[in-house]
Amino acid sequence: MLKFILLILLAVGGWYFWRRLSAPRTPARAPQERLPERMVACAWCGVNVPEGDALRSGERNYCCAEHRNAAENKSGD
């Protein structure tokens, strides 16, 4: 009886692995591509950042809020 159960388990396991190996592979989805953006320079440090990521204050672009705040504080002195 034990040999019969082992034979069934072996057959089921073989069938399972055969199905897994013979199944068509689905290609991995590529990450969604971003369109190229115009680069702008930070008015405080000069680092280039994509226009969509830049923080605007008036006509000037900044790479982060810290640089925007520093420029506003310096002009307010």
C-alpha positions as CSV (number, residue, x, y, z in Angstrom):
1,M,0.0,0.0,0.0
2,L,2.8,2.4,0.9
3,K,4.5,1.7,-2.5
4,F,1.2,2.5,-4.3
5,I,0.9,5.9,-2.5
6,L,4.5,6.8,-3.2
7,L,4.0,5.9,-6.9
8,I,0.9,8.2,-7.0
9,L,2.8,11.0,-5.3
10,L,5.7,10.6,-7.7
11,A,3.4,10.7,-10.7
12,V,1.6,13.8,-9.5
13,G,4.9,15.5,-8.7
14,G,6.3,14.6,-12.1
15,W,3.1,15.9,-13.8
16,Y,3.2,19.1,-11.9
17,F,6.9,19.8,-12.8
18,W,6.3,18.8,-16.4
19,R,3.4,21.3,-16.6
20,R,5.5,24.1,-15.0
21,L,8.4,23.6,-17.3
22,S,6.3,23.3,-20.5
23,A,4.1,26.3,-19.8
24,P,4.8,29.3,-22.0
25,R,6.8,32.0,-20.3
26,T,5.2,35.4,-20.1
27,P,7.7,38.2,-20.7
28,A,8.2,40.5,-17.7
29,R,6.6,43.9,-18.2
30,A,9.0,46.7,-18.8
31,P,8.7,49.6,-16.4
32,Q,6.7,52.5,-17.8
33,E,9.1,54.7,-19.7
34,R,9.2,58.4,-19.0
35,L,9.4,60.9,-21.8
36,P,12.6,63.0,-21.9
37,E,12.3,66.3,-20.1
38,R,14.1,69.5,-20.4
39,M,16.8,70.0,-17.7
40,V,16.9,73.1,-15.7
41,A,19.6,74.4,-13.3
42,C,19.0,75.1,-9.7
43,A,19.2,78.8,-9.1
44,W,21.0,78.2,-5.7
45,C,23.6,75.4,-6.4
46,G,23.5,75.0,-10.2
47,V,22.6,71.3,-10.2
48,N,20.6,70.2,-13.2
49,V,17.2,68.6,-12.5
50,P,14.4,67.5,-14.8
51,E,11.9,70.4,-15.2
52,G,9.1,68.2,-13.8
53,D,11.0,67.6,-10.5
54,A,12.2,71.2,-10.1
55,L,10.6,73.5,-7.5
56,R,9.6,76.8,-9.0
57,S,9.6,80.1,-7.3
58,G,8.8,82.9,-9.6
59,E,11.0,82.5,-12.7
60,R,13.7,80.5,-10.8
61,N,14.0,76.7,-10.5
62,Y,15.4,74.9,-7.4
63,C,16.5,71.3,-6.9
64,C,15.0,71.1,-3.3
65,A,12.9,73.0,-0.9
66,E,16.0,73.8,1.3
67,H,17.6,75.7,-1.6
68,R,14.4,77.5,-2.4
69,N,14.0,78.6,1.2
70,A,17.6,79.6,1.5
71,A,17.3,81.8,-1.6
72,E,14.1,83.4,-0.4
73,N,15.6,84.1,3.1
74,K,18.8,85.6,1.5
75,S,16.7,87.9,-0.7
76,G,14.6,88.9,2.3
77,D,17.6,90.1,4.3
